[in-house]
Amino acid sequence: MRRLGLVLVTMVVLGANAIAAPQADVVEVKSSLAGIVLADDLVEMGVRVEDAQPLVYVRTALTGLKSVAARAPREGVVHEVLVRPGQRVERGDVVVRLLPR
């Protein structure tokens, strides 16, 4: 009986790690600028992106110009977009989650 309990606990722990493992591969992409997110060219979930491809554009208060706020750090697929057009972001905010390929 004790052995069965140990086996069950081991299976639960291994199973929990297997479920959590894919999330460990997700790369959080942060904004390098503060500003208002623009709808123009905002990346969408499920889109395959290349290394250094712009993902999020903002209009900065300093210049008022459209500027790239976040680029893909590597090739991958957009897992989640965490911002919307019109939303204010600060430097360092996570704006996109990427599944590397």
Biopython code that builds the backbone (N, CA, C, O; Angstrom):
import numpy as np
from Bio.PDB.StructureBuilder import StructureBuilder

atoms = [
    (1, "MET", "N", (0.820, -1.187, 0.000)),
    (1, "MET", "CA", (0.000, 0.000, 0.000)),
    (1, "MET", "C", (0.872, 1.262, 0.000)),
    (1, "MET", "O", (0.585, 2.237, -0.694)),
    (2, "ARG", "N", (1.934, 1.213, 0.791)),
    (2, "ARG", "CA", (2.826, 2.362, 0.874)),
    (2, "ARG", "C", (3.500, 2.628, -0.479)),
    (2, "ARG", "O", (3.679, 3.778, -0.879)),
    (3, "ARG", "N", (3.866, 1.556, -1.170)),
    (3, "ARG", "CA", (4.506, 1.680, -2.482)),
    (3, "ARG", "C", (3.533, 2.314, -3.483)),
    (3, "ARG", "O", (3.930, 3.157, -4.288)),
    (4, "LEU", "N", (2.268, 1.911, -3.431)),
    (4, "LEU", "CA", (1.247, 2.470, -4.321)),
    (4, "LEU", "C", (1.110, 3.973, -4.093)),
    (4, "LEU", "O", (0.996, 4.743, -5.046)),
    (5, "GLY", "N", (1.120, 4.384, -2.829)),
    (5, "GLY", "CA", (1.040, 5.812, -2.503)),
    (5, "GLY", "C", (2.216, 6.579, -3.071)),
    (5, "GLY", "O", (2.045, 7.672, -3.611)),
    (6, "LEU", "N", (3.403, 6.020, -2.957)),
    (6, "LEU", "CA", (4.603, 6.658, -3.482)),
    (6, "LEU", "C", (4.534, 6.780, -5.000)),
    (6, "LEU", "O", (4.909, 7.809, -5.563)),
    (7, "VAL", "N", (4.057, 5.735, -5.655)),
    (7, "VAL", "CA", (3.909, 5.752, -7.115)),
    (7, "VAL", "C", (2.910, 6.825, -7.525)),
    (7, "VAL", "O", (3.161, 7.567, -8.475)),
    (8, "LEU", "N", (1.793, 6.918, -6.833)),
    (8, "LEU", "CA", (0.779, 7.922, -7.160)),
    (8, "LEU", "C", (1.304, 9.340, -6.968)),
    (8, "LEU", "O", (1.064, 10.208, -7.808)),
    (9, "VAL", "N", (2.009, 9.582, -5.886)),
    (9, "VAL", "CA", (2.583, 10.907, -5.641)),
    (9, "VAL", "C", (3.580, 11.253, -6.738)),
    (9, "VAL", "O", (3.580, 12.376, -7.241)),
    (10, "THR", "N", (4.420, 10.312, -7.110)),
    (10, "THR", "CA", (5.395, 10.532, -8.179)),
    (10, "THR", "C", (4.697, 10.863, -9.491)),
    (10, "THR", "O", (5.127, 11.767, -10.208)),
    (11, "MET", "N", (3.631, 10.147, -9.813)),
    (11, "MET", "CA", (2.890, 10.399, -11.054)),
    (11, "MET", "C", (2.259, 11.786, -11.047)),
    (11, "MET", "O", (2.263, 12.473, -12.068)),
    (12, "VAL", "N", (1.722, 12.197, -9.915)),
    (12, "VAL", "CA", (1.109, 13.522, -9.815)),
    (12, "VAL", "C", (2.161, 14.606, -10.009)),
    (12, "VAL", "O", (1.929, 15.564, -10.747)),
    (13, "VAL", "N", (3.305, 14.472, -9.362)),
    (13, "VAL", "CA", (4.371, 15.467, -9.490)),
    (13, "VAL", "C", (4.873, 15.527, -10.926)),
    (13, "VAL", "O", (5.026, 16.616, -11.479)),
    (14, "LEU", "N", (5.128, 14.390, -11.531)),
    (14, "LEU", "CA", (5.598, 14.365, -12.921)),
    (14, "LEU", "C", (4.542, 14.910, -13.860)),
    (14, "LEU", "O", (4.865, 15.633, -14.802)),
    (15, "GLY", "N", (3.302, 14.578, -13.621)),
    (15, "GLY", "CA", (2.209, 15.084, -14.456)),
    (15, "GLY", "C", (2.082, 16.591, -14.359)),
    (15, "GLY", "O", (1.868, 17.256, -15.372)),
    (16, "ALA", "N", (2.208, 17.141, -13.171)),
    (16, "ALA", "CA", (2.132, 18.590, -12.987)),
    (16, "ALA", "C", (3.274, 19.283, -13.711)),
    (16, "ALA", "O", (3.082, 20.337, -14.318)),
    (17, "ASN", "N", (4.461, 18.696, -13.651)),
    (17, "ASN", "CA", (5.597, 19.279, -14.367)),
    (17, "ASN", "C", (5.392, 19.220, -15.870)),
    (17, "ASN", "O", (5.779, 20.152, -16.575)),
    (18, "ALA", "N", (4.803, 18.169, -16.372)),
    (18, "ALA", "CA", (4.561, 18.045, -17.811)),
    (18, "ALA", "C", (3.559, 19.085, -18.282)),
    (18, "ALA", "O", (3.698, 19.634, -19.376)),
    (19, "ILE", "N", (2.560, 19.356, -17.471)),
    (19, "ILE", "CA", (1.562, 20.362, -17.837)),
    (19, "ILE", "C", (2.184, 21.753, -17.821)),
    (19, "ILE", "O", (1.878, 22.567, -18.692)),
    (20, "ALA", "N", (3.036, 22.041, -16.869)),
    (20, "ALA", "CA", (3.635, 23.364, -16.740)),
    (20, "ALA", "C", (4.794, 23.580, -17.708)),
    (20, "ALA", "O", (5.139, 24.727, -17.991)),
    (21, "ALA", "N", (5.394, 22.533, -18.213)),
    (21, "ALA", "CA", (6.593, 22.648, -19.044)),
    (21, "ALA", "C", (6.430, 23.531, -20.273)),
    (21, "ALA", "O", (7.323, 24.337, -20.535)),
    (22, "PRO", "N", (5.345, 23.435, -21.049)),
    (22, "PRO", "CA", (5.248, 24.282, -22.231)),
    (22, "PRO", "C", (5.307, 25.769, -21.897)),
    (22, "PRO", "O", (5.842, 26.550, -22.685)),
    (23, "GLN", "N", (4.773, 26.179, -20.752)),
    (23, "GLN", "CA", (4.803, 27.580, -20.375)),
    (23, "GLN", "C", (6.227, 28.064, -20.118)),
    (23, "GLN", "O", (6.507, 29.253, -20.268)),
    (24, "ALA", "N", (7.115, 27.176, -19.740)),
    (24, "ALA", "CA", (8.497, 27.556, -19.479)),
    (24, "ALA", "C", (9.188, 28.031, -20.747)),
    (24, "ALA", "O", (10.157, 28.787, -20.672)),
    (25, "ASP", "N", (8.709, 27.602, -21.909)),
    (25, "ASP", "CA", (9.313, 27.981, -23.175)),
    (25, "ASP", "C", (8.816, 29.323, -23.700)),
    (25, "ASP", "O", (9.386, 29.857, -24.651)),
    (26, "VAL", "N", (7.776, 29.873, -23.108)),
    (26, "VAL", "CA", (7.214, 31.136, -23.571)),
    (26, "VAL", "C", (8.185, 32.269, -23.253)),
    (26, "VAL", "O", (8.702, 32.367, -22.140)),
    (27, "VAL", "N", (8.424, 33.125, -24.252)),
    (27, "VAL", "CA", (9.311, 34.274, -24.080)),
    (27, "VAL", "C", (8.447, 35.520, -23.913)),
    (27, "VAL", "O", (7.590, 35.803, -24.749)),
    (28, "GLU", "N", (8.673, 36.260, -22.837)),
    (28, "GLU", "CA", (7.948, 37.505, -22.619)),
    (28, "GLU", "C", (8.706, 38.637, -23.298)),
    (28, "GLU", "O", (9.886, 38.860, -23.029)),
    (29, "VAL", "N", (8.007, 39.351, -24.186)),
    (29, "VAL", "CA", (8.602, 40.466, -24.914)),
    (29, "VAL", "C", (8.142, 41.752, -24.238)),
    (29, "VAL", "O", (6.945, 41.987, -24.072)),
    (30, "LYS", "N", (9.108, 42.581, -23.851)),
    (30, "LYS", "CA", (8.801, 43.815, -23.123)),
    (30, "LYS", "C", (8.923, 45.035, -24.025)),
    (30, "LYS", "O", (9.686, 45.047, -24.991)),
    (31, "SER", "N", (8.157, 46.049, -23.686)),
    (31, "SER", "CA", (8.216, 47.311, -24.416)),
    (31, "SER", "C", (9.511, 48.039, -24.071)),
    (31, "SER", "O", (9.921, 48.083, -22.911)),
    (32, "SER", "N", (10.141, 48.602, -25.083)),
    (32, "SER", "CA", (11.360, 49.380, -24.858)),
    (32, "SER", "C", (11.054, 50.869, -24.735)),
    (32, "SER", "O", (11.938, 51.669, -24.429)),
    (33, "LEU", "N", (9.781, 51.238, -24.978)),
    (33, "LEU", "CA", (9.364, 52.640, -24.926)),
    (33, "LEU", "C", (8.056, 52.785, -24.164)),
    (33, "LEU", "O", (7.280, 51.836, -24.054)),
    (34, "ALA", "N", (7.822, 53.976, -23.641)),
    (34, "ALA", "CA", (6.521, 54.316, -23.070)),
    (34, "ALA", "C", (5.724, 55.048, -24.141)),
    (34, "ALA", "O", (6.283, 55.816, -24.924)),
    (35, "GLY", "N", (4.423, 54.807, -24.173)),
    (35, "GLY", "CA", (3.582, 55.502, -25.139)),
    (35, "GLY", "C", (2.219, 54.859, -25.261)),
    (35, "GLY", "O", (1.849, 53.988, -24.474)),
    (36, "ILE", "N", (1.476, 55.306, -26.267)),
    (36, "ILE", "CA", (0.135, 54.793, -26.540)),
    (36, "ILE", "C", (0.228, 53.783, -27.681)),
    (36, "ILE", "O", (0.751, 54.095, -28.751)),
    (37, "VAL", "N", (-0.282, 52.576, -27.451)),
    (37, "VAL", "CA", (-0.230, 51.504, -28.451)),
    (37, "VAL", "C", (-1.065, 51.895, -29.667)),
    (37, "VAL", "O", (-2.201, 52.351, -29.538)),
    (38, "LEU", "N", (-0.486, 51.710, -30.839)),
    (38, "LEU", "CA", (-1.167, 52.008, -32.101)),
    (38, "LEU", "C", (-1.718, 50.732, -32.725)),
    (38, "LEU", "O", (-1.126, 49.660, -32.597)),
    (39, "ALA", "N", (-2.856, 50.858, -33.399)),
    (39, "ALA", "CA", (-3.465, 49.713, -34.079)),
    (39, "ALA", "C", (-2.653, 49.324, -35.312)),
    (39, "ALA", "O", (-2.647, 48.162, -35.719)),
    (40, "ASP", "N", (-1.969, 50.305, -35.905)),
    (40, "ASP", "CA", (-1.183, 50.054, -37.116)),
    (40, "ASP", "C", (-0.153, 48.962, -36.868)),
    (40, "ASP", "O", (0.706, 49.089, -35.996)),
    (41, "ASP", "N", (-0.248, 47.906, -37.631)),
    (41, "ASP", "CA", (0.749, 46.830, -37.605)),
    (41, "ASP", "C", (0.896, 46.132, -36.256)),
    (41, "ASP", "O", (1.930, 45.511, -36.007)),
    (42, "LEU", "N", (-0.105, 46.214, -35.377)),
    (42, "LEU", "CA", (-0.052, 45.480, -34.108)),
    (42, "LEU", "C", (-0.132, 43.995, -34.425)),
    (42, "LEU", "O", (-1.055, 43.556, -35.110)),
    (43, "VAL", "N", (0.814, 43.229, -33.939)),
    (43, "VAL", "CA", (0.874, 41.797, -34.219)),
    (43, "VAL", "C", (-0.359, 41.100, -33.635)),
    (43, "VAL", "O", (-0.940, 41.565, -32.655)),
    (44, "GLU", "N", (-0.748, 39.984, -34.248)),
    (44, "GLU", "CA", (-1.911, 39.224, -33.786)),
    (44, "GLU", "C", (-1.484, 37.849, -33.288)),
    (44, "GLU", "O", (-0.461, 37.308, -33.706)),
    (45, "MET", "N", (-2.289, 37.301, -32.390)),
    (45, "MET", "CA", (-2.026, 35.977, -31.839)),
    (45, "MET", "C", (-2.006, 34.938, -32.962)),
    (45, "MET", "O", (-2.823, 34.989, -33.881)),
    (46, "GLY", "N", (-1.067, 33.998, -32.877)),
    (46, "GLY", "CA", (-0.976, 32.917, -33.848)),
    (46, "GLY", "C", (-0.114, 33.212, -35.059)),
    (46, "GLY", "O", (0.139, 32.322, -35.870)),
    (47, "VAL", "N", (0.341, 34.447, -35.192)),
    (47, "VAL", "CA", (1.155, 34.847, -36.342)),
    (47, "VAL", "C", (2.599, 34.398, -36.131)),
    (47, "VAL", "O", (3.156, 34.545, -35.043)),
    (48, "ARG", "N", (3.190, 33.853, -37.186)),
    (48, "ARG", "CA", (4.611, 33.475, -37.141)),
    (48, "ARG", "C", (5.437, 34.736, -37.399)),
    (48, "ARG", "O", (5.150, 35.491, -38.329)),
    (49, "VAL", "N", (6.460, 34.962, -36.574)),
    (49, "VAL", "CA", (7.289, 36.160, -36.703)),
    (49, "VAL", "C", (8.758, 35.778, -36.837)),
    (49, "VAL", "O", (9.186, 34.707, -36.405)),
    (50, "GLU", "N", (9.505, 36.671, -37.439)),
    (50, "GLU", "CA", (10.946, 36.491, -37.630)),
    (50, "GLU", "C", (11.711, 37.246, -36.543)),
    (50, "GLU", "O", (11.165, 38.134, -35.888)),
    (51, "ASP", "N", (12.953, 36.889, -36.363)),
    (51, "ASP", "CA", (13.830, 37.583, -35.425)),
    (51, "ASP", "C", (13.877, 39.069, -35.773)),
    (51, "ASP", "O", (14.058, 39.429, -36.936)),
    (52, "ALA", "N", (13.718, 39.923, -34.780)),
    (52, "ALA", "CA", (13.785, 41.386, -34.894)),
    (52, "ALA", "C", (12.576, 42.015, -35.585)),
    (52, "ALA", "O", (12.579, 43.219, -35.838)),
    (53, "GLN", "N", (11.554, 41.238, -35.893)),
    (53, "GLN", "CA", (10.350, 41.792, -36.519)),
    (53, "GLN", "C", (9.606, 42.673, -35.515)),
    (53, "GLN", "O", (9.423, 42.270, -34.367)),
    (54, "PRO", "N", (9.170, 43.880, -35.930)),
    (54, "PRO", "CA", (8.380, 44.726, -35.032)),
    (54, "PRO", "C", (7.061, 44.047, -34.659)),
    (54, "PRO", "O", (6.382, 43.476, -35.513)),
    (55, "LEU", "N", (6.710, 44.117, -33.376)),
    (55, "LEU", "CA", (5.480, 43.506, -32.879)),
    (55, "LEU", "C", (4.469, 44.546, -32.414)),
    (55, "LEU", "O", (3.266, 44.393, -32.626)),
    (56, "VAL", "N", (4.968, 45.607, -31.777)),
    (56, "VAL", "CA", (4.100, 46.640, -31.206)),
    (56, "VAL", "C", (4.688, 48.015, -31.522)),
    (56, "VAL", "O", (5.885, 48.252, -31.363)),
    (57, "TYR", "N", (3.812, 48.913, -31.974)),
    (57, "TYR", "CA", (4.192, 50.300, -32.212)),
    (57, "TYR", "C", (3.466, 51.185, -31.209)),
    (57, "TYR", "O", (2.336, 50.896, -30.814)),
    (58, "VAL", "N", (4.124, 52.266, -30.800)),
    (58, "VAL", "CA", (3.493, 53.241, -29.913)),
    (58, "VAL", "C", (3.725, 54.644, -30.456)),
    (58, "VAL", "O", (4.632, 54.886, -31.252)),
    (59, "ARG", "N", (2.877, 55.560, -29.999)),
    (59, "ARG", "CA", (3.110, 56.983, -30.229)),
    (59, "ARG", "C", (3.653, 57.516, -28.907)),
    (59, "ARG", "O", (2.984, 57.454, -27.876)),
    (60, "THR", "N", (4.865, 58.036, -28.953)),
    (60, "THR", "CA", (5.507, 58.501, -27.719)),
    (60, "THR", "C", (5.108, 59.940, -27.408)),
    (60, "THR", "O", (4.833, 60.727, -28.313)),
    (61, "ALA", "N", (5.081, 60.270, -26.142)),
    (61, "ALA", "CA", (4.750, 61.628, -25.718)),
    (61, "ALA", "C", (5.872, 62.596, -26.086)),
    (61, "ALA", "O", (5.619, 63.763, -26.384)),
    (62, "LEU", "N", (7.095, 62.114, -26.064)),
    (62, "LEU", "CA", (8.257, 62.965, -26.318)),
    (62, "LEU", "C", (8.279, 63.490, -27.752)),
    (62, "LEU", "O", (8.448, 64.689, -27.972)),
    (63, "THR", "N", (8.109, 62.600, -28.724)),
    (63, "THR", "CA", (8.200, 63.013, -30.130)),
    (63, "THR", "C", (6.852, 63.053, -30.831)),
    (63, "THR", "O", (6.690, 63.764, -31.823)),
    (64, "GLY", "N", (5.882, 62.297, -30.325)),
    (64, "GLY", "CA", (4.583, 62.215, -30.993)),
    (64, "GLY", "C", (4.626, 61.365, -32.249)),
    (64, "GLY", "O", (3.647, 61.300, -32.992)),
    (65, "LEU", "N", (5.752, 60.714, -32.490)),
    (65, "LEU", "CA", (5.921, 59.908, -33.696)),
    (65, "LEU", "C", (5.633, 58.436, -33.425)),
    (65, "LEU", "O", (5.711, 57.970, -32.288)),
    (66, "LYS", "N", (5.299, 57.713, -34.497)),
    (66, "LYS", "CA", (5.118, 56.264, -34.423)),
    (66, "LYS", "C", (6.501, 55.631, -34.280)),
    (66, "LYS", "O", (7.392, 55.872, -35.094)),
    (67, "SER", "N", (6.665, 54.819, -33.235)),
    (67, "SER", "CA", (7.953, 54.178, -32.976)),
    (67, "SER", "C", (7.749, 52.720, -32.599)),
    (67, "SER", "O", (6.735, 52.355, -32.003)),
    (68, "VAL", "N", (8.723, 51.891, -32.953)),
    (68, "VAL", "CA", (8.668, 50.474, -32.571)),
    (68, "VAL", "C", (8.940, 50.373, -31.073)),
    (68, "VAL", "O", (9.970, 50.837, -30.584)),
    (69, "ALA", "N", (7.999, 49.760, -30.352)),
    (69, "ALA", "CA", (8.158, 49.594, -28.901)),
    (69, "ALA", "C", (8.645, 48.198, -28.544)),
    (69, "ALA", "O", (9.262, 48.001, -27.497)),
    (70, "ALA", "N", (8.368, 47.223, -29.417)),
    (70, "ALA", "CA", (8.780, 45.843, -29.119)),
    (70, "ALA", "C", (9.058, 45.097, -30.415)),
    (70, "ALA", "O", (8.308, 45.195, -31.387)),
    (71, "ARG", "N", (10.157, 44.348, -30.403)),
    (71, "ARG", "CA", (10.540, 43.501, -31.539)),
    (71, "ARG", "C", (10.665, 42.060, -31.059)),
    (71, "ARG", "O", (10.942, 41.803, -29.887)),
    (72, "ALA", "N", (10.458, 41.126, -31.980)),
    (72, "ALA", "CA", (10.623, 39.707, -31.650)),
    (72, "ALA", "C", (12.098, 39.445, -31.339)),
    (72, "ALA", "O", (12.964, 39.776, -32.148)),
    (73, "PRO", "N", (12.392, 38.858, -30.182)),
    (73, "PRO", "CA", (13.785, 38.571, -29.844)),
    (73, "PRO", "C", (14.344, 37.376, -30.604)),
    (73, "PRO", "O", (15.555, 37.151, -30.620)),
    (74, "ARG", "N", (13.450, 36.606, -31.238)),
    (74, "ARG", "CA", (13.837, 35.447, -32.050)),
    (74, "ARG", "C", (12.633, 35.025, -32.879)),
    (74, "ARG", "O", (11.532, 35.549, -32.705)),
    (75, "GLU", "N", (12.848, 34.087, -33.773)),
    (75, "GLU", "CA", (11.768, 33.551, -34.597)),
    (75, "GLU", "C", (10.800, 32.776, -33.710)),
    (75, "GLU", "O", (11.212, 32.121, -32.752)),
    (76, "GLY", "N", (9.516, 32.854, -34.034)),
    (76, "GLY", "CA", (8.533, 32.111, -33.251)),
    (76, "GLY", "C", (7.111, 32.400, -33.676)),
    (76, "GLY", "O", (6.864, 32.959, -34.745)),
    (77, "VAL", "N", (6.180, 32.009, -32.820)),
    (77, "VAL", "CA", (4.754, 32.226, -33.052)),
    (77, "VAL", "C", (4.210, 33.024, -31.875)),
    (77, "VAL", "O", (4.511, 32.726, -30.719)),
    (78, "VAL", "N", (3.405, 34.043, -32.180)),
    (78, "VAL", "CA", (2.822, 34.872, -31.132)),
    (78, "VAL", "C", (1.812, 34.039, -30.354)),
    (78, "VAL", "O", (0.823, 33.558, -30.909)),
    (79, "HIS", "N", (2.074, 33.876, -29.065)),
    (79, "HIS", "CA", (1.221, 33.081, -28.175)),
    (79, "HIS", "C", (0.120, 33.945, -27.567)),
    (79, "HIS", "O", (-1.008, 33.488, -27.384)),
    (80, "GLU", "N", (0.456, 35.200, -27.256)),
    (80, "GLU", "CA", (-0.502, 36.084, -26.591)),
    (80, "GLU", "C", (-0.093, 37.536, -26.811)),
    (80, "GLU", "O", (1.083, 37.882, -26.703)),
    (81, "VAL", "N", (-1.078, 38.385, -27.120)),
    (81, "VAL", "CA", (-0.857, 39.827, -27.214)),
    (81, "VAL", "C", (-1.520, 40.442, -25.982)),
    (81, "VAL", "O", (-2.725, 40.289, -25.783)),
    (82, "LEU", "N", (-0.748, 41.126, -25.170)),
    (82, "LEU", "CA", (-1.234, 41.615, -23.881)),
    (82, "LEU", "C", (-1.663, 43.075, -23.893)),
    (82, "LEU", "O", (-2.062, 43.611, -22.860)),
    (83, "VAL", "N", (-1.585, 43.727, -25.055)),
    (83, "VAL", "CA", (-1.960, 45.141, -25.158)),
    (83, "VAL", "C", (-3.001, 45.326, -26.254)),
    (83, "VAL", "O", (-3.181, 44.481, -27.130)),
    (84, "ARG", "N", (-3.686, 46.479, -26.168)),
    (84, "ARG", "CA", (-4.706, 46.833, -27.163)),
    (84, "ARG", "C", (-4.426, 48.237, -27.680)),
    (84, "ARG", "O", (-3.788, 49.038, -26.996)),
    (85, "PRO", "N", (-4.898, 48.537, -28.882)),
    (85, "PRO", "CA", (-4.745, 49.904, -29.389)),
    (85, "PRO", "C", (-5.357, 50.913, -28.411)),
    (85, "PRO", "O", (-6.441, 50.697, -27.868)),
    (86, "GLY", "N", (-4.642, 52.008, -28.203)),
    (86, "GLY", "CA", (-5.107, 53.049, -27.295)),
    (86, "GLY", "C", (-4.626, 52.877, -25.863)),
    (86, "GLY", "O", (-4.742, 53.797, -25.052)),
    (87, "GLN", "N", (-4.093, 51.719, -25.552)),
    (87, "GLN", "CA", (-3.608, 51.444, -24.193)),
    (87, "GLN", "C", (-2.253, 52.112, -23.980)),
    (87, "GLN", "O", (-1.412, 52.118, -24.879)),
    (88, "ARG", "N", (-2.045, 52.666, -22.805)),
    (88, "ARG", "CA", (-0.742, 53.240, -22.469)),
    (88, "ARG", "C", (0.153, 52.141, -21.907)),
    (88, "ARG", "O", (-0.259, 51.373, -21.038)),
    (89, "VAL", "N", (1.378, 52.078, -22.411)),
    (89, "VAL", "CA", (2.366, 51.132, -21.891)),
    (89, "VAL", "C", (3.574, 51.906, -21.387)),
    (89, "VAL", "O", (3.879, 53.004, -21.853)),
    (90, "GLU", "N", (4.238, 51.309, -20.437)),
    (90, "GLU", "CA", (5.467, 51.883, -19.894)),
    (90, "GLU", "C", (6.646, 51.033, -20.349)),
    (90, "GLU", "O", (6.485, 49.866, -20.708)),
    (91, "ARG", "N", (7.802, 51.618, -20.330)),
    (91, "ARG", "CA", (9.017, 50.874, -20.658)),
    (91, "ARG", "C", (9.144, 49.699, -19.686)),
    (91, "ARG", "O", (9.047, 49.884, -18.473)),
    (92, "GLY", "N", (9.359, 48.498, -20.214)),
    (92, "GLY", "CA", (9.499, 47.307, -19.381)),
    (92, "GLY", "C", (8.225, 46.501, -19.222)),
    (92, "GLY", "O", (8.269, 45.387, -18.699)),
    (93, "ASP", "N", (7.079, 47.036, -19.663)),
    (93, "ASP", "CA", (5.829, 46.266, -19.602)),
    (93, "ASP", "C", (5.893, 45.088, -20.568)),
    (93, "ASP", "O", (6.376, 45.233, -21.690)),
    (94, "VAL", "N", (5.412, 43.932, -20.142)),
    (94, "VAL", "CA", (5.317, 42.777, -21.041)),
    (94, "VAL", "C", (4.143, 43.035, -21.979)),
    (94, "VAL", "O", (3.019, 43.252, -21.527)),
    (95, "VAL", "N", (4.407, 43.012, -23.295)),
    (95, "VAL", "CA", (3.369, 43.330, -24.275)),
    (95, "VAL", "C", (2.968, 42.130, -25.133)),
    (95, "VAL", "O", (1.854, 42.083, -25.655)),
    (96, "VAL", "N", (3.872, 41.163, -25.277)),
    (96, "VAL", "CA", (3.617, 39.984, -26.118)),
    (96, "VAL", "C", (4.294, 38.777, -25.480)),
    (96, "VAL", "O", (5.355, 38.895, -24.867)),
    (97, "ARG", "N", (3.664, 37.617, -25.634)),
    (97, "ARG", "CA", (4.304, 36.347, -25.257)),
    (97, "ARG", "C", (4.499, 35.555, -26.538)),
    (97, "ARG", "O", (3.585, 35.432, -27.354)),
    (98, "LEU", "N", (5.695, 35.022, -26.702)),
    (98, "LEU", "CA", (6.114, 34.370, -27.938)),
    (98, "LEU", "C", (6.556, 32.938, -27.659)),
    (98, "LEU", "O", (7.265, 32.674, -26.688)),
    (99, "LEU", "N", (6.131, 32.021, -28.519)),
    (99, "LEU", "CA", (6.612, 30.636, -28.462)),
    (99, "LEU", "C", (7.740, 30.513, -29.473)),
    (99, "LEU", "O", (7.486, 30.559, -30.677)),
    (100, "PRO", "N", (8.977, 30.357, -29.020)),
    (100, "PRO", "CA", (10.110, 30.271, -29.943)),
    (100, "PRO", "C", (10.015, 29.040, -30.842)),
    (100, "PRO", "O", (9.457, 28.015, -30.451)),
    (101, "ARG", "N", (10.556, 29.153, -32.026)),
    (101, "ARG", "CA", (10.610, 28.028, -32.980)),
    (101, "ARG", "C", (12.042, 27.715, -33.282)),
    (101, "ARG", "O", (12.324, 26.804, -34.061)),
]
sb = StructureBuilder()
sb.init_structure("model")
sb.init_model(0)
sb.init_chain("A")
sb.init_seg("    ")
for serial, (resi, resn, name, xyz) in enumerate(atoms, 1):
    if name == "N":
        sb.init_residue(resn, " ", resi, " ")
    sb.init_atom(name, np.array(xyz, "f"), 0.0, 1.0, " ", f" {name:<3s}", serial, name[0])
structure = sb.get_structure()
